Amino acid sequence: EVQLVESGGGLVQPGGSLKLSCAASGFAFGNYDMGWVRQARGKGPEWVSTINIHGSSAKYGDSMKGRFTSSRDNAKNTLYLQMNGLKPEDTAVYYCRKVSTMTESDFWGQGTQVTVSS
């Protein structure tokens, strides 16, 4: 059974930092691109980042560039998202994402809440 369990969310002041983690199990983690998606209350999902299977290349949404960094440890089956310079508009539930392939659908974890507020 595929499982993605996010952790590391919480309340942080504007300008602060958080590091999210996503523990993956039930599939060959190192064979899949992985990513993060977020959803603010009352809004649709917003793509945050995608990282390739080796962790050598990551892409980010425009509002996250220069502030967020995604990484992965394939030996630990874990995905990370380092978030710096957080803004109130970054407040959302952040979901870890197993990126879809030609034969498999996207799979998201249960999410972790990030709240940026003074």
C-alpha positions as CSV (number, residue, x, y, z in Angstrom):
1,E,0.0,0.0,0.0
2,V,1.4,3.4,-1.0
3,Q,1.8,5.8,1.9
4,L,3.1,9.3,2.0
5,V,3.2,10.9,5.5
6,E,4.1,14.6,5.7
7,S,5.4,16.2,8.8
8,G,7.1,19.5,9.9
9,G,4.2,21.9,9.4
10,G,3.2,24.4,12.0
11,L,2.9,28.1,12.9
12,V,5.7,30.4,11.9
13,Q,6.1,34.2,11.7
14,P,6.5,36.0,8.4
15,G,10.1,35.7,7.2
16,G,10.6,32.5,9.1
17,S,11.6,29.0,7.9
18,L,10.2,25.5,8.0
19,K,11.3,22.2,6.7
20,L,8.7,19.7,5.6
21,S,9.4,16.0,5.4
22,C,7.5,13.3,3.6
23,A,8.1,9.7,4.5
24,A,7.3,7.3,1.6
25,S,6.5,3.6,1.7
26,G,4.8,0.9,-0.3
27,F,6.5,1.7,-3.6
28,A,10.0,2.1,-5.1
29,F,10.5,5.7,-4.1
30,G,13.7,6.1,-6.1
31,N,12.0,5.3,-9.3
32,Y,9.5,8.2,-9.2
33,D,9.6,11.9,-9.6
34,M,8.1,13.4,-6.4
35,G,6.7,16.8,-5.6
36,W,4.7,19.1,-3.4
37,V,1.4,20.7,-3.9
38,R,-0.4,23.1,-1.6
39,Q,-4.0,24.2,-1.1
40,A,-5.1,27.3,0.8
41,R,-8.5,27.4,2.4
42,G,-11.1,28.1,-0.2
43,K,-8.7,27.8,-3.1
44,G,-7.8,25.2,-5.5
45,P,-4.5,23.2,-5.4
46,E,-1.3,25.0,-6.3
47,W,1.8,23.3,-7.7
48,V,4.8,23.9,-5.5
49,S,7.6,21.8,-6.8
50,T,8.7,18.7,-8.6
51,I,12.0,16.9,-8.2
52,N,13.4,14.2,-10.4
53,I,14.2,10.7,-9.3
54,H,17.9,11.4,-8.7
55,G,17.3,14.7,-6.9
56,S,19.5,16.5,-9.4
57,S,16.9,18.7,-10.8
58,A,13.9,20.5,-9.2
59,K,11.4,22.9,-10.6
60,Y,9.3,25.4,-8.6
61,G,6.2,27.5,-9.0
62,D,7.0,31.2,-9.7
63,S,6.0,32.4,-6.2
64,M,8.3,29.8,-4.6
65,K,11.4,30.3,-6.6
66,G,14.4,31.5,-4.6
67,R,12.6,30.7,-1.3
68,F,11.8,27.0,-1.4
69,T,14.2,24.1,-2.0
70,S,13.1,20.6,-2.6
71,S,15.4,17.6,-1.9
72,R,15.2,13.9,-1.4
73,D,17.1,11.1,0.2
74,N,16.4,7.9,-1.7
75,A,18.2,5.8,0.9
76,K,15.7,7.0,3.5
77,N,12.7,7.1,1.1
78,T,12.1,10.7,2.2
79,L,11.3,13.9,0.4
80,Y,11.9,17.3,1.9
81,L,10.8,20.9,1.3
82,Q,12.9,23.7,2.9
83,M,10.9,26.9,3.0
84,N,12.6,30.2,3.8
85,G,11.3,33.7,3.8
86,L,7.8,32.5,4.4
87,K,4.9,34.9,3.7
88,P,1.3,34.9,5.0
89,E,0.2,33.9,1.5
90,D,2.2,30.7,1.9
91,T,-0.4,29.6,4.5
92,A,-1.9,26.3,3.2
93,V,-2.0,22.6,3.6
94,Y,1.1,21.1,2.0
95,Y,0.8,17.7,0.3
96,C,3.5,15.4,-0.7
97,R,2.9,14.0,-4.2
98,K,4.0,10.8,-6.0
99,V,4.0,12.1,-9.5
100,S,1.8,10.3,-12.0
101,T,3.3,8.1,-14.8
102,M,1.8,6.8,-18.0
103,T,0.3,4.0,-16.1
104,E,-0.2,5.3,-12.6
105,S,-2.2,8.2,-11.2
106,D,-1.0,11.0,-8.9
107,F,-1.0,10.1,-5.2
108,W,-1.0,12.6,-2.4
109,G,-0.4,12.3,1.3
110,Q,-2.7,13.5,4.0
111,G,-1.1,16.9,4.2
112,T,0.5,19.1,6.8
113,Q,-0.7,22.6,7.8
114,V,1.6,25.5,7.4
115,T,0.4,28.8,8.9
116,V,2.4,32.0,8.4
117,S,1.2,34.7,10.8
118,S,2.5,37.2,13.3
